[in-house]
Amino acid sequence: MKTLATILLFAAIAAVATPAHAQGQWGNSFTADEARDARDKGDVVPLRTIFNQLKNRYGGYQIDANLFNRERRQVYVIDWMTGKGERIRVTVDAKTGRTLSTD
């Protein structure tokens, strides 16, 4: 019985620790309110503008999008379904709208 309790305890700790690792990869995530405030202040390009650029370039549609602080700048990390049915991840400089990487 103690073994089962120990296994469950370690599983719970691992589940709680995982988001911290993911946060380290992308930086600090903005809440929806923080992202909206940054857009309203003009600190970031509106997502609508970025989505239009991606639609013109790849076709398709947005699956997910988040705003992060990474390396002293804000970036959008966008999961996109192309017109060819390929899922890609696009990282965009949120201040300029310039694509930084596509995976």
Backbone as CSV, one residue per row, in Angstrom:
resi,resn,N_x,N_y,N_z,CA_x,CA_y,CA_z,C_x,C_y,C_z
1,MET,0.813,-1.187,0.000,0.000,0.000,0.000,0.862,1.259,0.000
2,LYS,1.993,1.220,0.770,2.890,2.369,0.792,3.507,2.607,-0.581
3,THR,3.781,1.538,-1.301,4.372,1.662,-2.635,3.423,2.394,-3.576
4,LEU,2.153,2.034,-3.533,1.161,2.702,-4.371,1.061,4.181,-4.017
5,ALA,1.053,4.501,-2.737,0.983,5.894,-2.308,2.219,6.664,-2.768
6,THR,3.383,6.042,-2.709,4.622,6.687,-3.149,4.588,6.944,-4.649
7,ILE,4.132,5.974,-5.409,4.030,6.134,-6.869,3.074,7.269,-7.209
8,LEU,1.926,7.297,-6.550,0.959,8.368,-6.800,1.518,9.735,-6.417
9,LEU,2.272,9.793,-5.332,2.883,11.052,-4.911,3.869,11.546,-5.964
10,PHE,4.742,10.677,-6.461,5.705,11.068,-7.492,5.016,11.450,-8.802
11,ALA,3.950,10.759,-9.137,3.205,11.102,-10.355,2.583,12.490,-10.223
12,ALA,2.057,12.810,-9.052,1.457,14.131,-8.829,2.516,15.222,-8.901
13,ILE,3.689,14.979,-8.333,4.784,15.955,-8.390,5.236,16.160,-9.831
14,ALA,5.350,15.093,-10.582,5.766,15.203,-11.986,4.743,15.989,-12.800
15,ALA,3.474,15.773,-12.538,2.425,16.484,-13.275,2.462,17.972,-12.974
16,VAL,2.735,18.344,-11.750,2.806,19.749,-11.366,4.086,20.391,-11.911
17,ALA,5.168,19.659,-11.967,6.456,20.210,-12.407,6.520,20.407,-13.915
18,THR,5.759,19.687,-14.690,5.824,19.762,-16.148,5.537,21.145,-16.705
19,PRO,4.506,21.866,-16.275,4.271,23.191,-16.826,5.440,24.158,-16.631
20,ALA,6.180,24.034,-15.541,7.328,24.911,-15.321,8.380,24.689,-16.387
21,HIS,8.580,23.456,-16.802,9.533,23.170,-17.865,9.066,23.768,-19.184
22,ALA,7.795,23.618,-19.487,7.258,24.180,-20.719,7.357,25.701,-20.705
23,GLN,7.137,26.304,-19.556,7.237,27.752,-19.457,8.655,28.192,-19.749
24,GLY,9.650,27.442,-19.316,11.033,27.795,-19.576,11.364,27.801,-21.054
25,GLN,10.728,26.959,-21.821,10.979,26.890,-23.254,10.455,28.128,-23.963
26,TRP,9.282,28.596,-23.597,8.639,29.687,-24.322,8.726,31.022,-23.606
27,GLY,9.112,31.040,-22.353,9.098,32.294,-21.613,7.772,32.444,-20.910
28,ASN,7.536,33.617,-20.381,6.301,33.861,-19.644,5.153,34.115,-20.595
29,SER,4.074,33.402,-20.380,2.881,33.539,-21.205,2.034,34.698,-20.712
30,PHE,1.435,35.432,-21.635,0.501,36.497,-21.297,-0.878,35.893,-21.065
31,THR,-1.636,36.464,-20.151,-3.044,36.097,-20.039,-3.781,36.777,-21.187
32,ALA,-5.015,36.394,-21.400,-5.802,37.019,-22.466,-5.960,38.521,-22.216
33,ASP,-6.181,38.909,-20.972,-6.321,40.333,-20.646,-5.022,41.090,-20.886
34,GLU,-3.890,40.498,-20.507,-2.593,41.157,-20.728,-2.302,41.315,-22.215
35,ALA,-2.617,40.295,-23.003,-2.400,40.373,-24.449,-3.292,41.447,-25.058
36,ARG,-4.527,41.520,-24.626,-5.457,42.545,-25.126,-4.962,43.942,-24.763
37,ASP,-4.473,44.111,-23.539,-3.941,45.406,-23.108,-2.717,45.798,-23.935
38,ALA,-1.836,44.843,-24.207,-0.644,45.122,-25.020,-1.057,45.550,-26.428
39,ARG,-2.055,44.895,-26.982,-2.564,45.275,-28.303,-3.170,46.674,-28.275
40,ASP,-3.982,46.946,-27.266,-4.646,48.246,-27.172,-3.657,49.392,-26.973
41,LYS,-2.545,49.126,-26.297,-1.505,50.141,-26.091,-0.626,50.316,-27.327
42,GLY,-0.748,49.404,-28.287,0.094,49.464,-29.474,1.452,48.812,-29.282
43,ASP,1.602,48.039,-28.199,2.872,47.356,-27.941,3.080,46.160,-28.857
44,VAL,1.981,45.581,-29.350,2.060,44.415,-30.238,1.124,44.609,-31.425
45,VAL,1.460,43.958,-32.515,0.621,43.956,-33.711,-0.619,43.115,-33.412
46,PRO,-1.797,43.553,-33.810,-2.995,42.728,-33.570,-2.888,41.365,-34.266
47,LEU,-3.364,40.342,-33.588,-3.333,38.993,-34.173,-4.060,38.937,-35.510
48,ARG,-5.113,39.692,-35.661,-5.860,39.710,-36.928,-4.909,40.020,-38.099
49,THR,-3.996,40.964,-37.898,-3.033,41.331,-38.933,-2.095,40.165,-39.235
50,ILE,-1.618,39.514,-38.188,-0.715,38.358,-38.357,-1.459,37.232,-39.065
51,PHE,-2.688,36.962,-38.661,-3.465,35.898,-39.289,-3.671,36.175,-40.775
52,ASN,-3.933,37.418,-41.136,-4.093,37.764,-42.559,-2.811,37.494,-43.337
53,GLN,-1.669,37.827,-42.743,-0.381,37.556,-43.399,-0.185,36.050,-43.602
54,LEU,-0.479,35.270,-42.565,-0.314,33.819,-42.660,-1.286,33.216,-43.668
55,LYS,-2.514,33.707,-43.686,-3.504,33.198,-44.644,-3.054,33.485,-46.076
56,ASN,-2.512,34.684,-46.315,-2.009,35.014,-47.655,-0.810,34.155,-48.039
57,ARG,0.012,33.822,-47.069,1.233,33.054,-47.356,0.980,31.551,-47.471
58,TYR,0.169,31.001,-46.537,0.007,29.547,-46.453,-1.395,29.051,-46.774
59,GLY,-2.376,29.946,-46.838,-3.758,29.492,-46.900,-4.128,28.934,-45.533
60,GLY,-5.258,28.334,-45.413,-5.617,27.644,-44.184,-6.147,28.540,-43.090
61,TYR,-5.898,28.132,-41.828,-6.494,28.810,-40.692,-5.680,28.580,-39.425
62,GLN,-5.961,29.429,-38.432,-5.288,29.392,-37.142,-5.882,28.303,-36.263
63,ILE,-5.031,27.535,-35.602,-5.475,26.522,-34.653,-5.351,27.053,-33.224
64,ASP,-4.204,27.674,-32.928,-3.948,28.176,-31.582,-2.966,29.333,-31.697
65,ALA,-3.029,30.260,-30.760,-2.088,31.382,-30.743,-1.910,31.863,-29.316
66,ASN,-0.660,32.136,-28.954,-0.349,32.648,-27.623,0.734,33.701,-27.722
67,LEU,0.713,34.621,-26.787,1.709,35.682,-26.708,2.627,35.384,-25.535
68,PHE,3.944,35.435,-25.782,4.942,35.127,-24.765,6.007,36.209,-24.700
69,ASN,6.627,36.344,-23.529,7.873,37.095,-23.394,8.995,36.095,-23.611
70,ARG,9.847,36.356,-24.587,10.974,35.465,-24.845,12.172,36.307,-25.283
71,GLU,13.279,36.111,-24.597,14.521,36.797,-24.955,14.314,38.307,-25.084
72,ARG,13.721,38.906,-24.076,13.497,40.357,-23.994,12.617,40.923,-25.101
73,ARG,11.768,40.109,-25.673,10.788,40.595,-26.650,9.532,39.761,-26.553
74,GLN,8.439,40.310,-27.082,7.197,39.562,-27.129,7.112,38.844,-28.469
75,VAL,6.681,37.589,-28.404,6.492,36.803,-29.620,5.137,36.121,-29.568
76,TYR,4.541,35.986,-30.741,3.370,35.139,-30.894,3.863,33.769,-31.328
77,VAL,3.347,32.727,-30.713,3.577,31.360,-31.162,2.224,30.863,-31.648
78,ILE,2.162,30.606,-32.963,0.886,30.317,-33.611,0.946,28.932,-34.250
79,ASP,-0.023,28.105,-33.914,-0.196,26.829,-34.610,-1.161,27.088,-35.753
80,TRP,-0.762,26.699,-36.969,-1.506,27.037,-38.178,-1.715,25.795,-39.020
81,MET,-2.912,25.636,-39.557,-3.210,24.557,-40.504,-3.157,25.177,-41.894
82,THR,-2.225,24.709,-42.723,-2.075,25.281,-44.061,-3.203,24.821,-44.976
83,GLY,-3.293,25.463,-46.124,-4.277,25.067,-47.120,-4.034,23.661,-47.651
84,LYS,-2.797,23.153,-47.468,-2.455,21.789,-47.902,-2.683,20.755,-46.794
85,GLY,-3.212,21.218,-45.665,-3.498,20.291,-44.570,-2.305,19.989,-43.683
86,GLU,-1.244,20.787,-43.751,-0.075,20.593,-42.902,-0.184,21.501,-41.688
87,ARG,0.140,20.956,-40.530,0.145,21.760,-39.308,1.557,22.302,-39.110
88,ILE,1.662,23.618,-38.955,2.956,24.237,-38.729,2.873,25.127,-37.498
89,ARG,4.015,25.416,-36.916,4.104,26.354,-35.792,4.940,27.529,-36.269
90,VAL,4.374,28.714,-36.154,5.020,29.927,-36.622,5.283,30.821,-35.411
91,THR,6.523,31.300,-35.293,6.877,32.246,-34.243,7.056,33.607,-34.898
92,VAL,6.333,34.599,-34.380,6.292,35.934,-34.985,6.687,36.972,-33.938
93,ASP,7.545,37.911,-34.318,7.863,39.043,-33.453,6.580,39.860,-33.297
94,ALA,6.070,39.948,-32.083,4.769,40.585,-31.856,4.819,42.098,-32.050
95,LYS,5.993,42.703,-31.938,6.115,44.152,-32.101,6.129,44.550,-33.561
96,THR,6.818,43.749,-34.406,6.985,44.107,-35.820,6.096,43.316,-36.766
97,GLY,5.659,42.131,-36.334,4.881,41.260,-37.208,5.751,40.398,-38.116
98,ARG,7.071,40.459,-37.928,8.005,39.695,-38.757,8.070,38.242,-38.291
99,THR,7.996,37.309,-39.244,8.110,35.888,-38.921,9.544,35.583,-38.518
100,LEU,9.718,34.949,-37.351,11.040,34.592,-36.854,11.410,33.167,-37.201
101,SER,10.434,32.265,-37.136,10.697,30.868,-37.480,9.405,30.160,-37.824
102,THR,9.561,29.086,-38.586,8.447,28.220,-38.955,8.898,26.776,-38.754
103,ASP,8.155,26.043,-37.954,8.487,24.617,-37.692,7.380,23.748,-38.201
